[in-house]
């Protein structure tokens, strides 16, 4: 039996903006462009109390929440945070299936760090996300993807809900049929005409009855009404980069960052060597105490041949940042990307340079 976790970040875009601008914390934040043709990308929980939600026309959001702060979306920043969260996932399992920047399925049946249960793994991941990104995530834990996704919404925000195998039927039966993925307004209308309002009602129908009405989709409805979902967690693609970063307990100086980068470069080189990976491009990332973030990247003419080379390049990249000399740093990281394929004919030439921490 699989152990599946669905992680869903809480009001992701809006929460990132509130994290990076303390004056926005606790206030209604609407991520989007105000204007006649614009729509809301995301709304903070404070804005949702006014009825604002994603995909809503911006003009309507403004009417509902006139005091709301409209913030233009910064997708580069959201992707960067999403990659950081993806790295946290991959500490625990290689089986990560992203659904978007802010949610993913994880199969932790074989967990990498030795945590014995999926529930403990979910709590560990939520704790690491909170510690390293200063954001919150909700988690659903269940024997399959269908149930895990429903569960992750059960105790939002910042919650974890577990559906154990023996609890599946009791949990599902009272739910509205709209909770079943794929049941939209049109299907709900047909089901209502059939006298079906809850999953329990749907459960009472035979597979033949549902197939007669919905075709192949009827078989899927019959399975989901019984909590059956055999679909595996499918990693999206070959990993494009490997990295290591850390949010420090207290802000540190550039000299201390340099020591950290050199040490992490050695660890990263060993990890890549174990996986027989050689990368062309090295990236260093810094975030100051006031949350200003920047990266510097280099594809040297000669590919690094060892941990010392990687450490030296990382230290040199640190000299290329433009932060004031007195700056202190809350986060630093080093990553390797642009890997050489076995059949690559020209390893010295970097054809492309992916973003740092791209998963």
The 8 nearest C-alpha neighbors of each residue, nearest first, counted from 0:
[[1, 142, 2, 108, 143, 164, 3, 229],
 [0, 2, 142, 108, 3, 143, 106, 107],
 [1, 3, 108, 142, 107, 106, 117, 141],
 [4, 2, 106, 141, 143, 105, 142, 140],
 [5, 3, 140, 105, 139, 104, 147, 6],
 [4, 6, 104, 139, 147, 148, 138, 103],
 [7, 5, 138, 102, 103, 137, 4, 104],
 [8, 6, 102, 137, 136, 101, 138, 9],
 [9, 7, 136, 101, 11, 137, 102, 135],
 [8, 10, 11, 136, 156, 135, 7, 137],
 [11, 9, 43, 13, 14, 12, 8, 42],
 [10, 12, 14, 9, 8, 13, 15, 101],
 [13, 11, 15, 14, 10, 41, 16, 77],
 [12, 14, 16, 43, 15, 11, 10, 42],
 [13, 15, 17, 11, 16, 12, 10, 18],
 [16, 14, 18, 12, 13, 17, 11, 19],
 [17, 15, 13, 19, 14, 18, 20, 12],
 [18, 16, 14, 24, 23, 20, 15, 19],
 [17, 19, 15, 16, 20, 14, 21, 133],
 [18, 20, 16, 17, 290, 15, 21, 289],
 [21, 19, 17, 22, 18, 23, 16, 24],
 [22, 20, 23, 24, 17, 18, 19, 16],
 [21, 23, 20, 24, 17, 26, 25, 19],
 [24, 22, 17, 21, 26, 20, 25, 28],
 [25, 23, 17, 21, 26, 22, 18, 20],
 [24, 26, 23, 45, 27, 17, 22, 28],
 [25, 27, 24, 23, 45, 28, 67, 46],
 [28, 26, 46, 45, 67, 43, 68, 29],
 [27, 29, 68, 43, 67, 42, 46, 26],
 [30, 28, 42, 69, 68, 41, 70, 31],
 [31, 29, 70, 41, 40, 72, 69, 71],
 [32, 30, 39, 71, 40, 72, 70, 29],
 [31, 33, 71, 37, 34, 69, 38, 70],
 [34, 32, 57, 37, 31, 58, 69, 35],
 [33, 35, 37, 36, 32, 57, 58, 38],
 [34, 36, 37, 58, 57, 33, 56, 38],
 [37, 35, 34, 38, 56, 57, 58, 33],
 [38, 36, 34, 57, 32, 35, 56, 33],
 [39, 37, 56, 57, 54, 55, 40, 31],
 [38, 40, 31, 53, 54, 55, 57, 41],
 [41, 39, 53, 31, 30, 54, 38, 42],
 [42, 40, 53, 30, 39, 29, 13, 12],
 [43, 41, 29, 46, 52, 13, 28, 30],
 [42, 44, 13, 46, 28, 45, 10, 27],
 [43, 45, 47, 46, 42, 48, 10, 27],
 [44, 46, 27, 43, 47, 48, 26, 25],
 [47, 45, 27, 43, 48, 44, 49, 42],
 [48, 46, 51, 44, 50, 49, 45, 52],
 [47, 49, 46, 50, 45, 44, 51, 27],
 [50, 48, 47, 46, 51, 64, 63, 45],
 [51, 49, 47, 48, 52, 63, 46, 60],
 [52, 50, 47, 60, 49, 46, 42, 63],
 [53, 51, 42, 55, 47, 50, 54, 41],
 [52, 54, 41, 39, 40, 55, 42, 51],
 [55, 53, 39, 38, 40, 56, 52, 41],
 [54, 56, 38, 39, 53, 52, 57, 60],
 [57, 55, 38, 59, 58, 37, 39, 60],
 [56, 58, 38, 60, 37, 59, 33, 39],
 [57, 59, 61, 60, 56, 35, 34, 62],
 [58, 60, 62, 61, 57, 56, 63, 55],
 [61, 59, 57, 63, 58, 62, 51, 64],
 [60, 62, 65, 58, 64, 59, 63, 57],
 [63, 61, 59, 60, 65, 64, 58, 57],
 [64, 62, 60, 61, 49, 59, 65, 50],
 [63, 65, 61, 67, 66, 62, 60, 49],
 [64, 66, 61, 67, 62, 63, 60, 68],
 [67, 65, 64, 68, 27, 61, 26, 63],
 [66, 68, 27, 64, 65, 28, 69, 29],
 [67, 69, 28, 29, 70, 27, 66, 26],
 [68, 70, 29, 30, 28, 67, 31, 71],
 [71, 69, 30, 31, 29, 72, 68, 32],
 [70, 72, 31, 32, 30, 73, 69, 33],
 [73, 71, 30, 31, 74, 70, 12, 40],
 [72, 74, 76, 75, 77, 71, 12, 70],
 [73, 75, 77, 76, 78, 72, 79, 12],
 [76, 74, 78, 77, 73, 79, 80, 72],
 [75, 77, 79, 74, 78, 73, 80, 15],
 [76, 78, 74, 80, 79, 75, 81, 73],
 [79, 77, 81, 75, 76, 80, 74, 82],
 [78, 80, 76, 82, 77, 81, 75, 83],
 [79, 81, 83, 77, 82, 78, 84, 76],
 [82, 80, 78, 84, 83, 79, 100, 77],
 [83, 81, 85, 79, 84, 80, 356, 357],
 [82, 84, 80, 86, 81, 85, 79, 87],
 [83, 85, 81, 87, 86, 82, 80, 88],
 [86, 84, 82, 88, 87, 83, 81, 89],
 [85, 87, 89, 83, 84, 88, 82, 90],
 [88, 86, 84, 85, 90, 89, 83, 124],
 [89, 87, 85, 86, 90, 91, 84, 92],
 [90, 88, 92, 86, 91, 93, 87, 85],
 [89, 91, 87, 88, 92, 86, 111, 112],
 [90, 92, 111, 89, 110, 88, 112, 107],
 [93, 91, 89, 94, 110, 111, 107, 90],
 [92, 94, 89, 95, 91, 234, 90, 88],
 [95, 93, 92, 106, 234, 105, 232, 233],
 [96, 94, 105, 234, 104, 93, 97, 232],
 [95, 97, 234, 104, 233, 103, 235, 232],
 [98, 96, 103, 99, 102, 95, 104, 235],
 [99, 97, 103, 102, 96, 100, 104, 101],
 [98, 100, 101, 102, 97, 103, 81, 96],
 [101, 99, 81, 102, 78, 98, 97, 77],
 [100, 102, 8, 99, 7, 11, 81, 103],
 [103, 101, 7, 6, 99, 98, 100, 97],
 [104, 102, 97, 98, 96, 6, 5, 105],
 [103, 105, 5, 96, 4, 95, 97, 6],
 [106, 104, 95, 4, 3, 94, 107, 5],
 [105, 107, 3, 94, 108, 2, 232, 4],
 [108, 106, 110, 109, 2, 92, 105, 3],
 [107, 109, 2, 1, 106, 110, 3, 117],
 [110, 108, 107, 111, 92, 106, 2, 113],
 [109, 111, 107, 91, 92, 112, 108, 113],
 [112, 110, 91, 92, 113, 109, 90, 114],
 [113, 111, 114, 110, 91, 90, 92, 115],
 [112, 114, 111, 115, 110, 109, 91, 116],
 [113, 115, 112, 116, 120, 110, 119, 111],
 [116, 114, 113, 117, 119, 110, 120, 118],
 [117, 115, 119, 118, 114, 120, 2, 107],
 [116, 118, 120, 119, 2, 121, 107, 140],
 [119, 117, 121, 120, 116, 122, 140, 161],
 [118, 120, 122, 116, 121, 117, 123, 114],
 [119, 121, 117, 123, 118, 122, 114, 124],
 [122, 120, 118, 124, 119, 123, 117, 125],
 [121, 123, 125, 119, 120, 124, 126, 118],
 [124, 122, 120, 126, 121, 125, 119, 127],
 [125, 123, 127, 121, 126, 122, 120, 128],
 [126, 124, 122, 128, 123, 127, 136, 121],
 [125, 127, 123, 129, 124, 128, 130, 122],
 [128, 126, 130, 124, 129, 125, 131, 123],
 [127, 129, 125, 131, 126, 132, 130, 124],
 [130, 128, 133, 134, 126, 127, 135, 132],
 [129, 131, 127, 128, 133, 132, 126, 246],
 [130, 132, 128, 246, 129, 127, 133, 245],
 [131, 133, 134, 128, 129, 130, 80, 246],
 [134, 132, 129, 130, 131, 128, 135, 18],
 [135, 133, 129, 132, 128, 14, 136, 15],
 [134, 136, 157, 129, 9, 8, 128, 133],
 [137, 135, 8, 157, 9, 7, 125, 138],
 [136, 138, 158, 157, 7, 159, 151, 6],
 [139, 137, 151, 6, 159, 5, 7, 158],
 [151, 138, 140, 150, 147, 5, 160, 4],
 [141, 139, 4, 161, 147, 3, 162, 160],
 [140, 142, 147, 162, 3, 143, 146, 163],
 [141, 143, 2, 1, 3, 164, 0, 163],
 [144, 142, 141, 3, 145, 146, 228, 147],
 [143, 145, 147, 146, 148, 3, 228, 104],
 [146, 144, 148, 147, 143, 228, 149, 226],
 [145, 147, 149, 148, 144, 143, 141, 150],
 [148, 146, 139, 141, 150, 144, 140, 5],
 [149, 147, 151, 150, 146, 5, 145, 144],
 [148, 150, 146, 147, 151, 152, 145, 153],
 [149, 151, 139, 147, 153, 152, 148, 160],
 [139, 152, 150, 138, 148, 153, 149, 137],
 [153, 151, 150, 155, 149, 154, 148, 137],
 [152, 154, 150, 151, 155, 160, 149, 159],
 [155, 153, 158, 152, 156, 159, 160, 151],
 [156, 154, 158, 157, 152, 137, 153, 151],
 [155, 157, 158, 9, 137, 154, 136, 135],
 [158, 156, 137, 136, 135, 155, 9, 154],
 [159, 157, 154, 137, 155, 156, 138, 160],
 [158, 160, 138, 137, 139, 154, 151, 161],
 [161, 159, 139, 150, 151, 140, 153, 154],
 [160, 162, 140, 139, 141, 163, 150, 159],
 [161, 163, 141, 166, 140, 167, 164, 160],
 [162, 164, 166, 165, 141, 161, 167, 142],
 [165, 163, 166, 167, 142, 162, 141, 168],
 [164, 166, 163, 167, 168, 162, 169, 170],
 [167, 165, 163, 164, 169, 168, 170, 162],
 [168, 166, 170, 169, 164, 165, 171, 162],
 [169, 167, 171, 170, 166, 172, 225, 226],
 [168, 170, 166, 167, 171, 172, 173, 165],
 [169, 171, 167, 168, 172, 166, 173, 174],
 [172, 170, 168, 174, 169, 173, 167, 198],
 [171, 173, 199, 198, 174, 169, 170, 168],
 [174, 172, 171, 197, 199, 198, 175, 170],
 [175, 173, 197, 198, 171, 172, 176, 178],
 [174, 176, 197, 177, 178, 196, 198, 173],
 [175, 177, 197, 198, 178, 179, 196, 174],
 [178, 176, 179, 175, 182, 183, 187, 180],
 [177, 179, 176, 175, 180, 174, 149, 182],
 [178, 180, 177, 176, 182, 181, 223, 175],
 [181, 179, 182, 178, 177, 145, 183, 223],
 [180, 182, 183, 179, 177, 186, 178, 220],
 [183, 181, 177, 186, 180, 179, 187, 184],
 [184, 182, 186, 185, 181, 187, 177, 180],
 [183, 185, 187, 186, 188, 182, 177, 189],
 [184, 186, 188, 187, 183, 189, 182, 190],
 [187, 185, 189, 188, 182, 183, 184, 190],
 [186, 188, 190, 184, 185, 189, 183, 191],
 [189, 187, 191, 185, 186, 190, 184, 192],
 [188, 190, 192, 186, 191, 187, 193, 185],
 [191, 189, 193, 195, 187, 192, 188, 186],
 [192, 190, 194, 195, 188, 193, 189, 196],
 [191, 193, 189, 190, 194, 188, 195, 187],
 [194, 192, 190, 191, 195, 189, 188, 196],
 [195, 193, 191, 192, 190, 196, 200, 189],
 [194, 196, 190, 191, 200, 193, 201, 197],
 [197, 195, 191, 176, 175, 200, 194, 190],
 [198, 196, 175, 176, 200, 199, 174, 173],
 [197, 199, 201, 172, 176, 200, 174, 224],
 [198, 200, 172, 202, 197, 201, 173, 203],
 [201, 199, 197, 195, 198, 203, 202, 196],
 [202, 200, 198, 203, 199, 204, 195, 224],
 [201, 203, 199, 224, 200, 204, 198, 225],
 [202, 204, 201, 200, 199, 205, 198, 224],
 [205, 203, 202, 201, 208, 206, 209, 200],
 [206, 204, 208, 207, 209, 203, 221, 202],
 [205, 207, 209, 208, 221, 218, 210, 204],
 [208, 206, 210, 205, 209, 211, 217, 218],
 [209, 207, 211, 205, 206, 210, 204, 212],
 [208, 210, 217, 212, 206, 211, 207, 213],
 [209, 211, 217, 214, 213, 207, 212, 208],
 [212, 210, 208, 209, 214, 213, 207, 217],
 [211, 213, 209, 210, 214, 208, 217, 207],
 [214, 212, 217, 210, 216, 209, 211, 215],
 [213, 215, 210, 216, 217, 211, 212, 209],
 [216, 214, 217, 218, 210, 213, 219, 209],
 [215, 217, 219, 214, 218, 213, 220, 210],
 [216, 218, 210, 209, 213, 220, 215, 219],
 [219, 217, 221, 216, 220, 215, 210, 206],
 [218, 220, 222, 216, 217, 221, 223, 215],
 [219, 221, 217, 223, 222, 218, 224, 216],
 [220, 222, 218, 224, 219, 206, 223, 217],
 [223, 221, 227, 219, 225, 220, 224, 218],
 [224, 222, 226, 225, 220, 227, 221, 219],
 [223, 225, 202, 221, 222, 226, 198, 220],
 [226, 224, 223, 222, 227, 202, 221, 168],
 [225, 227, 223, 224, 222, 167, 228, 146],
 [228, 226, 222, 223, 225, 229, 224, 143],
 [229, 227, 230, 143, 145, 226, 223, 144],
 [228, 230, 231, 227, 143, 144, 145, 1],
 [229, 231, 228, 232, 144, 143, 233, 145],
 [232, 230, 233, 229, 144, 106, 143, 228],
 [231, 233, 96, 106, 94, 104, 234, 105],
 [232, 234, 96, 231, 235, 94, 95, 104],
 [235, 233, 96, 95, 94, 236, 232, 97],
 [236, 234, 96, 233, 97, 237, 95, 238],
 [237, 235, 234, 238, 358, 239, 233, 96],
 [236, 238, 239, 235, 234, 358, 240, 357],
 [237, 239, 358, 240, 236, 357, 241, 235],
 [240, 238, 358, 336, 357, 237, 337, 338],
 [241, 239, 336, 357, 335, 356, 238, 358],
 [242, 240, 335, 334, 356, 336, 239, 243],
 [241, 243, 334, 333, 356, 335, 240, 244],
 [242, 244, 332, 333, 334, 263, 267, 245],
 [332, 243, 245, 331, 333, 242, 246, 330],
 [244, 246, 330, 331, 247, 332, 243, 131],
 [245, 247, 330, 131, 329, 248, 331, 244],
 [246, 248, 249, 329, 330, 245, 250, 251],
 [247, 249, 246, 250, 329, 251, 245, 130],
 [250, 248, 247, 251, 329, 328, 246, 288],
 [249, 251, 329, 328, 327, 288, 247, 248],
 [252, 250, 328, 327, 255, 249, 329, 253],
 [253, 251, 327, 255, 254, 256, 328, 326],
 [252, 254, 256, 255, 257, 251, 327, 328],
 [255, 253, 257, 256, 252, 258, 251, 259],
 [254, 256, 258, 252, 257, 253, 251, 259],
 [255, 257, 253, 259, 254, 258, 260, 252],
 [258, 256, 254, 260, 255, 259, 314, 253],
 [257, 259, 255, 261, 256, 260, 262, 254],
 [258, 260, 256, 262, 257, 261, 263, 255],
 [261, 259, 263, 257, 262, 258, 264, 256],
 [262, 260, 310, 264, 258, 259, 263, 257],
 [261, 263, 259, 265, 264, 260, 258, 266],
 [264, 262, 266, 260, 265, 261, 267, 259],
 [265, 263, 310, 267, 261, 262, 266, 309],
 [264, 266, 306, 268, 263, 262, 267, 269],
 [267, 265, 263, 269, 268, 264, 270, 262],
 [266, 268, 264, 270, 269, 265, 263, 271],
 [267, 269, 271, 265, 306, 270, 266, 272],
 [268, 270, 272, 266, 267, 271, 273, 265],
 [271, 269, 267, 273, 268, 272, 266, 274],
 [272, 270, 274, 276, 268, 273, 269, 275],
 [271, 273, 275, 269, 274, 270, 276, 268],
 [274, 272, 270, 271, 275, 269, 276, 268],
 [273, 275, 271, 272, 276, 270, 269, 277],
 [276, 274, 272, 273, 271, 277, 270, 269],
 [275, 277, 271, 274, 272, 278, 338, 339],
 [278, 276, 338, 339, 275, 279, 271, 272],
 [279, 277, 338, 336, 337, 335, 280, 339],
 [278, 280, 337, 302, 298, 338, 336, 349],
 [279, 281, 298, 336, 337, 335, 297, 278],
 [282, 280, 335, 297, 296, 334, 298, 336],
 [283, 281, 296, 334, 295, 333, 355, 335],
 [284, 282, 333, 295, 294, 332, 313, 334],
 [283, 285, 294, 332, 331, 293, 333, 295],
 [286, 284, 331, 293, 292, 330, 294, 287],
 [287, 285, 292, 330, 291, 290, 328, 329],
 [288, 286, 328, 290, 291, 289, 329, 327],
 [287, 289, 329, 328, 290, 327, 250, 286],
 [288, 290, 287, 291, 286, 19, 329, 328],
 [291, 289, 287, 288, 286, 292, 19, 329],
 [290, 292, 287, 286, 289, 293, 288, 285],
 [293, 291, 286, 285, 290, 287, 294, 284],
 [294, 292, 285, 284, 286, 291, 295, 320],
 [295, 293, 284, 283, 285, 296, 282, 292],
 [294, 296, 283, 282, 316, 284, 293, 297],
 [295, 297, 282, 281, 283, 294, 280, 298],
 [298, 296, 281, 280, 299, 282, 295, 316],
 [297, 299, 280, 279, 281, 300, 349, 296],
 [300, 298, 301, 297, 302, 279, 280, 303],
 [299, 301, 347, 302, 298, 348, 279, 349],
 [302, 300, 299, 303, 347, 279, 298, 304],
 [301, 303, 279, 304, 299, 300, 347, 278],
 [304, 302, 308, 305, 309, 301, 279, 306],
 [305, 303, 302, 308, 306, 309, 307, 301],
 [306, 304, 308, 307, 303, 309, 268, 265],
 [305, 307, 265, 309, 268, 308, 310, 264],
 [306, 308, 310, 309, 305, 311, 265, 264],
 [309, 307, 311, 303, 305, 310, 306, 312],
 [308, 310, 306, 312, 307, 311, 264, 303],
 [309, 311, 261, 264, 307, 313, 308, 312],
 [310, 312, 308, 314, 313, 309, 307, 315],
 [313, 311, 315, 309, 314, 310, 316, 308],
 [312, 314, 310, 316, 311, 315, 309, 283],
 [313, 315, 311, 317, 312, 316, 257, 310],
 [316, 314, 312, 317, 313, 318, 311, 319],
 [317, 315, 313, 318, 319, 314, 312, 295],
 [316, 318, 314, 315, 319, 320, 313, 283],
 [319, 317, 316, 315, 320, 314, 321, 313],
 [320, 318, 316, 317, 321, 295, 315, 322],
 [319, 321, 318, 322, 317, 295, 316, 293],
 [322, 320, 323, 319, 318, 324, 293, 317],
 [321, 323, 320, 326, 324, 325, 287, 291],
 [324, 322, 326, 325, 321, 320, 327, 287],
 [325, 323, 326, 322, 253, 321, 327, 252],
 [324, 326, 323, 327, 252, 322, 253, 328],
 [327, 325, 323, 324, 322, 328, 287, 252],
 [326, 328, 252, 251, 250, 287, 288, 325],
 [329, 327, 287, 250, 251, 288, 330, 286],
 [328, 330, 250, 288, 247, 287, 246, 286],
 [331, 329, 246, 286, 245, 328, 285, 247],
 [332, 330, 285, 284, 244, 245, 286, 256],
 [244, 331, 333, 284, 243, 283, 245, 285],
 [332, 334, 283, 243, 242, 282, 284, 244],
 [333, 335, 242, 282, 241, 281, 355, 243],
 [334, 336, 281, 241, 280, 240, 278, 242],
 [335, 337, 240, 280, 278, 338, 239, 279],
 [338, 336, 278, 279, 280, 352, 339, 353],
 [339, 337, 278, 336, 277, 279, 340, 276],
 [340, 338, 277, 278, 346, 343, 341, 337],
 [341, 339, 343, 342, 338, 346, 277, 276],
 [340, 342, 343, 339, 344, 338, 276, 346],
 [343, 341, 340, 344, 339, 345, 346, 338],
 [344, 342, 340, 341, 345, 346, 339, 338],
 [343, 345, 342, 346, 341, 340, 347, 339],
 [344, 346, 347, 343, 348, 349, 339, 342],
 [345, 347, 348, 339, 343, 344, 349, 279],
 [346, 348, 345, 300, 349, 301, 302, 279],
 [349, 347, 346, 345, 350, 300, 279, 298],
 [350, 348, 351, 347, 298, 279, 352, 337],
 [349, 351, 348, 352, 337, 346, 347, 345],
 [352, 350, 349, 353, 337, 348, 280, 336],
 [351, 353, 337, 354, 280, 349, 350, 336],
 [354, 352, 351, 355, 337, 336, 357, 239],
 [353, 355, 357, 356, 352, 336, 79, 282],
 [356, 354, 357, 282, 334, 353, 240, 336],
 [355, 357, 82, 242, 240, 358, 241, 354],
 [358, 356, 355, 240, 354, 82, 239, 353],
 [357, 238, 239, 356, 82, 240, 85, 86]]
